[in-house]
Amino acid sequence: MTRVLIVGAGLTGSLCACLLRREMQSKVHIVVWDKARGSGGRMSTSRPPDSLSHSADLGAQYVTTTSSYALSHFRFYSELLSAGVFQPLDSLVEGQKHKDGNQDYMTPLGMSSVVKHFLSQSGAHLFFEHHVTGLYRRGASWEVQRKGGSEMFDAVVLTMPAPQILQLLGDLDQMLSVQQKQQLEGVEYSSRFAVALFFPPDVVFSFPWTARYVTDNPCVCYIAADSRKRNADVPGRGPSLVVHTSIPFGRKHLEEDKEDVQPIILKELNKLLPGLPQPISIKCQKWRYSQVLTSVPDCPGHMTVHDRPLLVCAGDSFVHSNFDGCVESALSALSVLKDSL
Ligand SMILES: Cc1cc2nc3c(=O)[nH]c(=O)nc-3n(C[C@H](O)[C@H](O)[C@H](O)COP(=O)(O)OP(=O)(O)OC[C@H]3O[C@@H](n4cnc5c(N)ncnc54)[C@H](O)[C@@H]3O)c2cc1C
């Protein structure tokens, strides 16, 4: 049986695994490795250290689809809506620049539930804390090296951001054509910090909005009453709040420890929301690769580095940073996998 390794348990990797299973059923053995301790990637949902508060989405917040993607990706929207993973987002998002025909969806169980849904459908063998460090061609297979060991696979799909793909050791560098290398090197990402604040059960936010885009602050660009966004504000659990920093702030503080940056963000947040109650716990995340600013140009949604054995790169570096971008990339990687396997 053909052994396929998908590196990355984010949206692109999980959907790719799910579609591959649906198309090729028992003809493939699908393995997913992720360096993190859980699935989701940049669609991560963070739990508080205790069960007194709701969880919070530290990365992607909600899904906005255009009318044309709503049509071309109809089957995915319909699947996620009927599984209860998506629900229309109809509460107030202050300052949102919305185009006619766009539709927003939120995830009652958090954004990582989208990834978990596709992973559960994939039947893939999922391994966390498997950090890939290099790829070596061994005849008709790839030896994939990770921290703590290596394994052989017949085909490999890499779904991390392009700058992380370029950090891999081994034969990848020689196999990339000059043009492919330039294309990968040209990919640029924004950087941001995200802070989640978890509150005790007696806290009720006094502001009317679910989320607010902030335009006049050098540090904070977005605040969400995360549990309210998901209609999850139920008695017994405190609300959660998420703050995203602006791109210039993220760039300026990128090389600093998140522990040193967190107090700066909280100070700005308290200026924007004076009288905000004291949270029980706080989690800060540095997104070095947040959203793609410059993707690989004129690209079908993936890059084939080598045909046999197959090595494909996919993810939002090859399209754009949102749900539909990852769906495009997963579909495009699937077409190559199907042809090759
Ligand atoms: C702050 C923020 C806000 C956003 N807001 C939205 C939004 O509101 N709506 C929206 O649709 N999108 C949003 N996005 C974009 C969206 O989250 C991404 O486009 C999408 O999640 C990318 O998915 P992916 O699977 O391509 O990559 P990722 O989610 O990055 O998945 C790649 C995975 O690879 C793993 N990995 C990396 N290197 C290695 C390695 N060497 N070995 C093993 N594993 C590795 C990572 O741990 C990760 O899990 C946001 C992103 C961020 C950061």
The ligand as a Gaussian input file, in Angstrom:
#p B3LYP/6-31G(d) Opt

LIG

0 1
 C       -3.872000      35.772000      13.740000
 C       -4.492000      35.109000      12.548000
 C       -5.789000      35.467000      12.165000
 C       -6.378000      34.842000      11.059000
 N       -7.679000      35.127000      10.757000
 C       -8.320000      34.394000       9.819000
 C       -9.732000      34.477000       9.692000
 O      -10.397000      35.189000      10.433000
 N      -10.323000      33.725000       8.721000
 C       -9.610000      32.858000       7.927000
 O      -10.222000      32.168000       7.083000
 N       -8.267000      32.742000       8.061000
 C       -7.609000      33.477000       8.984000
 N       -6.264000      33.318000       9.183000
 C       -5.496000      32.516000       8.206000
 C       -5.670000      31.020000       8.417000
 O       -5.563000      30.712000       9.785000
 C       -4.589000      30.284000       7.637000
 O       -4.621000      30.683000       6.282000
 C       -4.779000      28.766000       7.676000
 O       -5.033000      28.323000       8.979000
 C       -3.514000      28.118000       7.124000
 O       -3.654000      26.719000       7.206000
 P       -2.475000      25.771000       6.688000
 O       -2.899000      24.384000       6.977000
 O       -2.144000      26.121000       5.278000
 O       -1.201000      26.181000       7.549000
 P       -0.995000      26.013000       9.124000
 O       -2.272000      26.185000       9.836000
 O        0.137000      26.917000       9.497000
 O       -0.564000      24.502000       9.281000
 C        0.765000      24.082000       9.098000
 C        1.087000      23.092000      10.201000
 O        2.408000      22.617000       9.976000
 C        3.038000      22.429000      11.221000
 N        4.483000      22.481000      10.969000
 C        5.233000      23.550000      10.605000
 N        6.520000      23.183000      10.446000
 C        6.578000      21.854000      10.717000
 C        7.631000      20.896000      10.726000
 N        8.890000      21.222000      10.403000
 N        7.324000      19.609000      11.074000
 C        6.056000      19.252000      11.388000
 N        5.027000      20.123000      11.404000
 C        5.280000      21.406000      11.059000
 C        2.523000      23.560000      12.092000
 O        2.617000      23.230000      13.470000
 C        1.078000      23.695000      11.607000
 O        0.185000      22.960000      12.430000
 C       -5.647000      33.886000      10.296000
 C       -4.353000      33.534000      10.690000
 C       -3.799000      34.112000      11.812000
 C       -2.433000      33.673000      12.266000

